[in-house]
């Protein structure tokens, strides 16, 4: 069924006209330059340097980034916001514009009778060629196709001629819940089904995926499980918590409690819409604890870890981290993190494993907060700073794939000896 995007509020709809005025209040000299921040280029003197040193960059293929137009300028957070990671995180969450787009929803039935929702851009089935590259978007915890950062990425990829679909996990963005089971950081079954479904529908297309936050954790875990059998042609991970034990430790410190309570409230809202499905569950379930969870940990203890077979919430976190999956990734993967991310701590990034894997590249920005990155030409109300980099990376992979396919076809044609082609005589009956 088709679903029209929610109409942005008057504030969001008019944000762009305020951006120049806000910029004019701060002289160029006040623009916070990140060049003073200490950063690493990822080691090695053989890699082409970036035009600036404001980013931490690592990975065997990091040299390809030196040709990206989107990385020619130093990273600079928008004035006023850069001084505090929480300010940038909250500003982006509440004031980033929401692009309008008409979506068409498709629901998939999972093997356990659960369901997930795929939101496609309405009309693309007719407007785009069958072999157009496909991009699957995985939002963060409780997120979906109506999140601003998801919409901006969708619109950018669509403007480049890509077919885009948003994978809404069970219960998210009004995705139906048909069994007493949601989703988790460890569970890759639904994503595997979605990717197989998309690849089966568009067998002539290269398929890619981008994930944010918990969606990034699930995506990287999937890549590690699939190893060299992965049907994706490339992927991007953003704001990935990577090590959930470390992330959980930081989640209960200081101002982070605000995020914890907000996400717990979102989980409770989803749960209460489907509470009857969980009525009478026996065993280790603690339904009242989940229904009244004040923290994400409470919800995971009462429901999530039991649903997915973990002995405790700590067992769930330690065995659901994607940091252990990096070494098994066999397709091109770009990881983008913010050094000051309050929810995905920098110290949890598996830097050594990323450097050791020839398929992976890491970019760490000095600022950005969580899902913020209020920087670049469209700041403060437009797309995140990451979107142009993501698109340029995906287009690089797509061009690489197309070039490889063309060369293979050419080589095959050249290798066919002339004598092997039979002479055909065609008789046309009049």
C-alpha distance (Angstrom), angle and dihedral (degrees) to the residues before:
residue distance angle dihedral
X1 . . .
X2 3.77 . .
X3 3.77 120.0 .
X4 3.77 124.7 -168.3
X5 3.77 115.7 -136.4
X6 3.82 115.8 -107.7
X7 3.78 113.1 -94.7
X8 3.80 109.6 -107.2
X9 3.78 116.3 -117.9
X10 3.80 117.9 -99.4
X11 3.79 88.2 -104.9
X12 3.78 93.9 54.2
X13 3.79 92.9 42.6
X14 3.78 91.7 55.5
X15 3.78 99.9 40.3
X16 3.78 96.3 104.1
X17 3.77 94.7 63.5
X18 3.80 90.0 55.2
X19 3.80 94.9 52.4
X20 3.84 97.1 77.6
X21 3.80 90.1 45.5
X22 3.81 91.3 50.8
X23 3.80 90.4 48.1
X24 3.80 91.4 50.0
X25 3.78 91.0 58.9
X26 3.78 90.1 65.3
X27 3.81 120.3 56.9
X28 3.78 120.6 -134.5
X29 3.77 90.0 -104.4
X30 3.79 88.7 62.3
X31 3.78 92.9 57.1
X32 3.80 105.2 114.0
X33 3.77 108.7 -122.2
X34 3.77 115.5 -153.7
X35 3.77 92.0 -159.6
X36 3.76 89.4 95.9
X37 3.78 90.0 62.2
X38 3.75 115.9 99.9
X39 3.78 109.9 -114.4
X40 3.76 141.3 165.9
X41 3.78 128.2 -129.6
X42 3.76 90.3 -148.4
X43 3.79 96.7 -97.6
X44 3.77 132.0 -85.8
X45 3.78 129.2 90.7
X46 3.80 94.4 -135.1
X47 3.82 96.2 72.0
X48 3.82 119.2 92.2
X49 3.79 107.4 -108.7
X50 3.78 123.5 -120.8
X51 3.81 115.5 -112.4
X52 3.82 87.8 -105.7
X53 3.79 140.3 23.6
X54 3.80 102.5 -133.3
X55 3.81 93.2 106.5
X56 3.77 134.4 66.6
X57 3.80 105.4 -131.2
X58 3.80 126.4 -178.2
X59 3.77 138.8 164.8
X60 3.78 139.4 85.2
X61 3.84 93.2 -92.5
X62 3.81 96.1 43.2
X63 3.81 89.4 115.3
X64 3.81 91.3 75.6
X65 3.82 89.0 66.6
X66 3.80 90.8 66.8
X67 3.79 88.6 75.6
X68 3.80 95.6 52.3
X69 3.81 113.4 112.8
X70 3.80 88.8 -155.5
X71 3.81 90.5 64.4
X72 3.79 100.0 48.1
X73 3.81 94.7 95.6
X74 3.82 123.4 64.7
X75 3.78 117.3 -102.6
X76 3.80 109.3 -98.9
X77 3.78 123.0 172.5
X78 3.78 115.4 -141.3
X79 3.83 112.9 -87.2
X80 3.81 117.8 -91.5
X81 3.82 91.6 18.5
X82 3.80 100.1 65.9
X83 3.79 96.3 69.0
X84 3.83 94.0 72.7
X85 3.80 130.1 33.5
X86 3.80 92.8 -150.9
X87 3.80 92.5 52.5
X88 3.80 90.6 53.0
X89 3.82 93.3 45.4
X90 3.79 94.3 49.6
X91 3.81 94.4 40.3
X92 3.80 91.0 55.4
X93 3.81 93.0 45.3
X94 3.80 94.4 52.9
X95 3.81 106.7 29.4
X96 3.80 108.2 31.8
X97 3.80 110.1 116.0
X98 3.81 120.5 -107.7
X99 3.82 112.7 -136.0
X100 3.79 113.3 -140.5
X101 3.80 117.5 -123.0
X102 3.78 134.9 158.4
X103 3.80 111.9 -121.9
X104 3.78 134.1 -163.4
X105 3.80 116.2 -148.6
X106 3.79 126.0 -142.3
X107 3.80 121.2 -175.9
X108 3.78 121.7 -151.6
X109 3.78 123.5 -157.2
X110 3.80 112.8 -135.9
X111 3.82 123.2 -142.3
X112 3.84 89.9 -105.2
X113 3.85 89.8 53.7
X114 3.79 91.7 -102.6
X115 3.80 120.6 129.1
X116 3.79 140.1 -139.7
X117 3.79 129.5 -168.5
X118 3.79 126.7 -129.6
X119 3.79 116.8 -161.3
X120 3.81 113.9 -156.9
X121 3.80 126.6 -176.1
X122 3.78 105.4 -96.7
X123 3.79 114.0 -112.9
X124 3.81 96.5 17.7
X125 3.79 91.2 109.9
X126 3.80 87.8 70.3
X127 3.80 100.6 26.8
X128 3.80 100.3 53.9
X129 3.81 129.9 59.3
X130 3.79 115.4 -105.9
X131 3.80 91.8 -113.7
X132 3.82 96.1 52.3
X133 3.82 111.1 131.8
X134 3.81 113.5 -97.4
X135 3.81 125.4 -138.4
X136 3.81 121.6 -162.3
X137 3.82 115.4 -159.1
X138 3.82 122.1 -153.6
X139 3.83 114.0 -165.3
X140 3.81 124.9 -154.0
X141 3.81 129.3 -97.1
X142 3.85 110.1 -37.4
X143 3.83 88.4 -6.2
X144 3.78 129.0 129.9
X145 3.78 148.1 160.2
X146 3.81 92.0 -51.6
X147 3.82 93.8 63.0
X148 3.81 114.5 111.1
X149 3.81 97.1 -131.2
X150 3.81 90.0 50.6
X151 3.80 93.1 48.9
X152 3.81 93.6 49.8
X153 3.81 91.9 52.3
X154 3.80 90.7 45.4
X155 3.80 92.0 52.4
X156 3.80 93.7 47.0
X157 3.80 93.9 50.7
X158 3.80 91.7 43.9
X159 3.82 90.7 52.3
X160 3.82 87.5 57.6
X161 3.79 92.4 55.2
X162 3.80 97.1 -98.7
X163 3.78 123.6 141.5
X164 3.82 107.9 -125.4
X165 3.79 131.7 -163.5
X166 3.81 129.2 178.6
X167 3.79 117.2 -142.0
X168 3.82 107.3 -144.6
X169 3.79 110.6 -164.8
X170 3.79 121.5 -135.6
X171 3.79 110.0 -58.8
X172 3.80 95.3 4.0
X173 3.83 122.1 120.1
X174 3.82 87.5 4.4
X175 3.80 91.5 -56.9
X176 3.83 106.9 164.8
X177 3.79 120.9 -100.3
X178 3.80 111.2 -152.6
X179 3.81 102.5 162.8
X180 3.83 134.7 41.0
X181 3.79 91.1 -97.1
X182 3.80 131.9 89.4
X183 3.80 122.4 178.3
X184 3.78 137.3 -80.9
X185 3.80 144.7 -158.2
X186 3.79 88.9 -101.7
X187 3.79 101.5 45.7
X188 3.81 115.2 95.8
X189 3.81 97.8 162.0
X190 3.79 96.4 98.4
X191 3.80 92.6 46.2
X192 3.80 90.7 49.4
X193 3.79 90.4 52.7
X194 3.80 92.0 47.8
X195 3.80 93.3 50.3
X196 3.80 92.6 46.6
X197 3.80 89.1 49.3
X198 3.82 93.3 50.5
X199 3.81 93.6 44.4
X200 3.81 90.0 49.0
X201 3.78 92.5 50.3
X202 3.82 94.3 48.0
X203 3.81 105.2 30.9
X204 3.81 92.2 162.1
X205 3.80 94.4 54.9
X206 3.78 133.0 85.1
X207 3.80 109.4 -123.8
X208 3.82 125.0 -148.8
X209 3.81 135.1 177.2
X210 3.80 137.3 -149.2
X211 3.81 122.2 -166.4
X212 3.79 133.5 -173.5
X213 3.82 128.2 -155.2
X214 3.84 109.3 -40.0
X215 3.81 88.5 6.0
X216 3.81 88.0 57.0
X217 3.81 90.9 50.6
X218 3.81 91.0 52.4
X219 3.81 91.5 45.6
X220 3.81 94.5 51.6
X221 3.80 91.2 46.2
X222 3.80 88.5 53.0
X223 3.81 91.7 50.1
X224 3.81 90.2 51.2
X225 3.79 92.3 49.5
X226 3.80 94.3 48.5
X227 3.84 93.9 45.8
X228 3.83 109.7 170.3
X229 3.83 92.1 -8.2
X230 3.80 92.5 67.5
X231 3.83 110.6 129.4
X232 3.82 93.1 -154.9
X233 3.80 119.6 101.8
X234 3.80 94.4 -150.0
X235 3.79 144.1 -22.0
X236 3.80 143.9 -154.6
X237 3.81 126.5 -147.7
X238 3.82 120.6 -162.3
X239 3.83 131.4 -175.2
X240 3.80 88.6 -5.4
X241 3.83 111.8 177.3
X242 3.84 86.6 -150.3
X243 3.83 95.1 177.9
X244 3.81 107.1 48.8
X245 3.80 93.6 -172.6
X246 3.81 90.7 59.8
X247 3.80 91.2 41.4
X248 3.81 90.7 52.2
X249 3.81 91.1 50.6
X250 3.80 91.9 54.5
X251 3.79 93.8 41.5
X252 3.79 91.0 73.9
X253 3.79 97.7 49.5
X254 3.80 125.9 102.2
X255 3.79 116.7 -57.3
X256 3.82 91.3 3.1
X257 3.80 87.2 80.9
X258 3.82 86.6 75.0
X259 3.81 91.1 61.7
X260 3.78 91.1 43.6
X261 3.80 92.6 54.7
X262 3.83 92.4 43.9
X263 3.80 93.2 52.8
X264 3.81 91.2 43.9
X265 3.81 88.5 53.4
X266 3.82 90.4 51.4
X267 3.81 90.7 50.0
X268 3.82 91.2 49.1
X269 3.80 90.2 51.1
X270 3.80 92.1 53.7
X271 3.80 91.4 44.6
X272 3.81 95.6 50.2
X273 3.81 91.6 53.9
X274 3.80 88.1 61.3
X275 3.80 101.6 27.7
X276 3.82 94.1 126.3
X277 3.81 90.1 65.7
X278 3.79 89.2 62.2
X279 3.80 96.2 46.1
X280 3.81 113.7 125.2
X281 3.81 97.3 8.7
X282 3.77 110.3 159.6
X283 3.78 134.8 -160.4
X284 3.78 121.3 49.5
X285 3.79 96.0 -17.8
X286 3.79 115.2 125.2
X287 3.79 100.3 -165.2
X288 3.82 96.2 171.9
X289 3.81 89.3 54.4
X290 3.79 91.9 51.9
X291 3.80 93.5 43.7
X292 3.81 91.4 52.4
X293 3.81 98.4 32.9
X294 3.80 113.6 155.4
X295 3.81 92.2 -174.6
X296 3.80 136.3 32.0
X297 3.80 87.7 -115.2
X298 3.83 90.3 58.3
X299 3.80 90.6 52.8
X300 3.78 92.7 46.8
X301 3.81 91.5 48.1
X302 3.79 94.2 49.1
X303 3.79 98.9 41.7
X304 3.81 122.6 -7.4
X305 3.79 101.6 57.1
X306 3.84 91.1 46.1
X307 3.82 93.7 48.2
X308 3.80 90.7 54.4
X309 3.80 98.8 41.0
X310 3.80 104.5 -105.3
X311 3.79 122.5 148.6
X312 3.79 94.5 -136.8
X313 3.78 140.7 -7.6
X314 3.81 89.5 -99.2
X315 3.80 89.5 52.7
X316 3.81 88.1 50.7
X317 3.80 93.9 52.0
X318 3.80 96.2 43.9
X319 3.81 92.5 49.8
X320 3.80 98.1 41.2
X321 3.79 99.9 56.8
X322 3.80 117.3 119.3
X323 3.81 93.4 -149.8
X324 3.80 89.1 89.0
X325 3.82 91.1 53.1
X326 3.81 98.6 60.8
X327 3.81 94.5 83.2
X328 3.83 90.2 58.8
X329 3.82 97.8 49.3
X330 3.81 109.8 118.9
X331 3.82 102.6 177.3
X332 3.83 129.3 68.1
X333 3.81 109.3 -75.0
X334 3.80 128.3 -178.1
X335 3.82 116.1 -163.3
X336 3.81 118.2 -164.5
X337 3.80 119.8 -172.1
X338 3.80 137.0 166.6
X339 3.79 116.0 -126.9
X340 3.82 90.8 -140.9
X341 3.82 97.3 44.5
X342 3.83 106.5 144.5
X343 3.82 94.5 -158.9
X344 3.82 101.6 36.3
X345 3.83 102.4 42.9
X346 3.79 117.2 -145.2
X347 3.78 91.8 -133.2
X348 3.82 89.1 63.6
X349 3.82 93.5 61.8
X350 3.85 109.6 112.6
X351 3.80 92.5 -133.0
X352 3.80 97.6 163.8
X353 3.80 93.6 49.6
X354 3.81 90.5 48.7
X355 3.81 91.2 50.7
X356 3.81 90.9 47.8
X357 3.82 94.5 50.9
X358 3.84 111.3 79.8
X359 3.82 90.1 -154.2
X360 3.81 97.0 58.8
X361 3.80 135.0 82.0
X362 3.81 125.9 -174.4
X363 3.80 127.5 -157.2
X364 3.81 118.9 -176.8
X365 3.80 118.3 -173.2
X366 3.82 120.0 -153.7
X367 3.81 92.1 -128.1
X368 3.78 135.2 14.5
X369 3.78 107.2 113.4
X370 3.81 115.3 -147.0
X371 3.81 114.5 -33.5
X372 3.79 86.6 -19.3
X373 3.81 117.3 103.3
X374 3.80 91.4 154.5
X375 3.80 93.9 -176.8
X376 3.78 140.1 99.4
X377 3.79 133.9 57.4
X378 3.82 95.6 -42.1
X379 3.81 97.6 48.0
X380 2.92 135.9 159.4
X381 3.82 102.0 20.8
X382 3.79 103.7 13.7
X383 3.78 133.7 74.3
X384 3.82 122.3 -34.1
X385 3.82 117.2 -92.6
X386 3.81 87.9 -110.7
X387 3.82 97.9 64.0
X388 3.84 98.4 79.6
X389 3.83 90.5 46.4
X390 3.81 91.8 49.7
X391 3.79 92.0 49.4
X392 3.77 94.0 46.4
X393 3.81 90.5 49.8
X394 3.81 93.0 48.8
X395 3.81 92.0 47.4
X396 3.81 89.4 49.9
X397 3.82 89.9 54.4
X398 3.80 91.8 45.2
X399 3.81 92.3 50.9
X400 3.79 89.3 46.8
X401 3.80 89.9 52.6
X402 3.79 93.0 47.5
X403 3.80 91.8 47.8
X404 3.80 91.1 49.7
X405 3.81 91.7 49.2
X406 3.82 91.9 48.9
X407 3.81 91.9 49.6
X408 3.80 92.1 48.6
X409 3.80 91.7 51.7
X410 3.81 91.0 47.4
X411 3.81 91.9 49.2
X412 3.79 91.6 48.7
X413 3.78 91.5 51.2
X414 3.82 92.2 48.5
X415 3.78 92.0 49.0
X416 3.83 93.6 57.9
X417 3.84 108.4 96.3
X418 3.79 115.5 -131.5
X419 3.81 92.5 -125.6
X420 3.79 90.4 61.0
X421 3.80 92.6 67.0
X422 3.82 109.3 87.8
X423 3.80 120.0 -135.1
X424 3.77 109.6 -113.0
X425 3.76 124.0 -155.4
X426 3.79 113.3 -163.2
X427 3.79 118.3 -157.8
X428 3.76 114.4 -160.0
X429 3.78 113.9 -157.2
X430 3.80 112.9 -145.1
